[in-house]
Amino acid sequence: MDTKIINDINDTTLTEAAETIKSGGLVAFPTETVYGLGGNALDPTAAKKIYEAKGRPSNNPLIIHLAEPEDAEKYCYTNEIYYKLAQRFMPGPLTVILPKKDIIPYEVTGGLETVAVRVPSDPVAHRFIELAGVPIAAPSANLSTKPSPTMAGHVIRDLSGRIDMIIAGDDCDIGVESTIITLSPKAKLLRPGLITVDELREICPDIEISDAVLNQHTGRPESPGMMYKHYSPRANVVLLCGSDEARYEFLRDKTDCGILCYNEDTELLRYRYAKAVGSKSSPKEQAKNLFARLRDFDEIENITTIYAPMTASEGIGLAVLNRLIRAAGFEILDI
């Protein structure tokens, strides 16, 4: 398959991309979180194409992307809490899981009776969805289990030749996927993101955090991103749990491995294969850079292991830690 790359983004080219969606094709597009791989959410065949292009298990549900929060009425059963969340956080990096209507095929929901809905704030994504006139089912635009794409180049490397079109926009602002919550039978955080638990509690005071956020999930995925190993570069990732001093000592003689560290880790940054994810005091910066740094390690052929710190779990840090734990396949070394 020849994949068309759209570099000149305007209403004409976005209309072409929208027509591709309406005709059953697949289009990768930028959002504020990560790049998404889009297909018509009303078309079971398009959903199957998404799973095939990514190599993604078909029981792993997809998120449908809408132009406006009110559009959810056509595809799922909304409630008062949904609209309170929408008023505060939409458009933006929040996904809400609600009971689906029959118009949404089970191929999109992984066989579940619920559907995940999101309204992106990225202007290119918004206009693209608006022109398509249908909800766009879209997981991240990467090969399954690899780090999510935050730059057009990541998408081109993973999916060129597998999909119809790539809208090559700017780098993503946030860098990790949306926060996902379910409202039934009660509010629960299933995947952390830029919108934090504390912010959600202003709308849903009794919201719980799923055990699967930081622990291995068993059984059927309730939402995207709950699989055992995810967001993984080619080399094995190992998380180091201990003080900075213990981390420095452990890595002192390890010159043939990848090292993910902070800007402040000047001692480690002298190592040949060390890469900084951001400031230790800025989980937001870490989130923006994490997937790109993990992908950078794939450019180094002779490393088999990447050591990374256990990041803080407060605020946005929970999203960073969630992604790192899954990238490591839950391999954590106490030092």
Secondary structure, DSSP 8 states (H G I E B T S, - for coil): ---EEE-S-SHHHHHHHHHHHHTT--EEE--SSS-EEEEETT-HHHHHHHHHHHT--TTS--EEE-SSGGGGGGTB---HHHHHHHHHH-SSSEEEEEEB-TTS-HHHHTT-SEEEEE----HHHHHHHHHH-S-EE--BSS-TTS----SHHHHHHHHTTTSSEEE-----SS-S--EEEE-SSS-EEEE--SS-HHHHHTT-TT-EE-GGGTS---SS-SSTT-SSS-S--SSEEEEEES-HHHHHHHHTT--SSEEEE-TT-HHHHTSTTEEE-S-TT-HHHHHHHHHHHHHHHTT-TT--EEEEE----STTHHHHHHHHHHHTTT-EEE-
